């Protein structure tokens, strides 16, 4: 069982920055593919960014060049650095973990609200 604890959401003005953090408990961190998803009101949950154990990344087109995902194996933590935030980035952001050895499993954090507004 993997438990994910997120932090770092909040209210920010357009053009501002936020950094989200997610700590993974209960599993060997290097065995996890980590990701961030987001869900706006009335919309489906979509992938924002994903990072493999080896550091390979992929991003949604809408955030390329603005967001950066990274991971710290020593701390068991994945980060999402969000720059040049836009009102369209407003959503609940969820941390996700998929074990390499059990790719059918999906673990989710509780979600953290990001609001971009002036």
N, C-alpha and C positions, 0 to 999 in steps of 0.2 A: 504494500500500500504506500502510495506517495502522497504526501501532504504539501500543498503549495500555499505560501503566505506572501501576499503582495503588499506593497506600500508605494507611496509617492504620488498618488493622484492629487487633483485639486483644481482650483480655478486659476486660469492664466489668460492674459490678454493676447489677442492675435499678434503673431510675430514672436511670442515668448517661447520659453523652453521649460520642459519638465523631464525628470528622470524617474522611471518606474523601476522597482526592484521586486524580485520574486525569489524567495528562499525555498529550496526543495528539501524536504525531510523524508526519511524512511527508505531511501534507495541510494545506490551508488550513483553519484551525480554524473559520472562519465558514461554511464549506461543510458542516459536520457537525451532524447532530442527535445529541445526546449523551444517554445514559441509564445508569441503574444497574438491574441485575437482581440477584436473589438466588436461591440454591438451597440448601435444607435437605436433610439426608440422607434419601434415599428419596423425594424430591419433585421436581417439575419446576422448571425455572428460570422465575421470574416477574418481570414488570416491577415495579420499585419506584417509579421516577420518571424522567421524561424532560424534556429542555429543548431548545427549538428555538434556531436561531441568533439569533432576535430576542428570546429570553428567555421565550417562552411555556412554561408548565410543565403537566404533569399527573402525578398521583400515584395509587398504589394506595390503595384505601379504608382499608386497615389501617394506613397510615402518615400519612394526612392529619392535619395539625396537630402532628405530631411531627418529621417529616423535612422538610428544605428542600434542594432542588437549586439550584445556581447555577453560573455559568461566568465565567471571566476570559479574555477574548479575547487580551489582551496576553501572558498566560502560557500560553495554549493548554491550559487546565486546567478540569476540571469537578469540582465538590465535592458531597458529600452530607453535610450536617449532620444528625446523628441525635440527638435528645433524647428523654428519657423512655423509654429503651430497656427492652424487655420480653424475657423469655426466649424468646418466640416470634419475636423478631427474629434469633435465632441462625441463621447461614447463611454460606455463602461468597458474597461480594458481587462482582459482575462489572461492569466498565465496558463500555459498548457505544457504538459510533459507526456512524452510517449517513450516507453522503454524500448530500447533497440531489440531486446530479446522477446518482446511481446507487443508488436506493433499494432495489434488490435485494441490495446488498452489506451484509454485517454484519461488523463487526470487534469482537473481544473482547479484553479484558485477561486476565491470568493468574488473576485472582481474589484476594481477600483475605478471610481468615477473621474474622468477628465473632462473639464468644461473649458472651452475656449470662447471667451466673450469679453467685449469691452464694457 
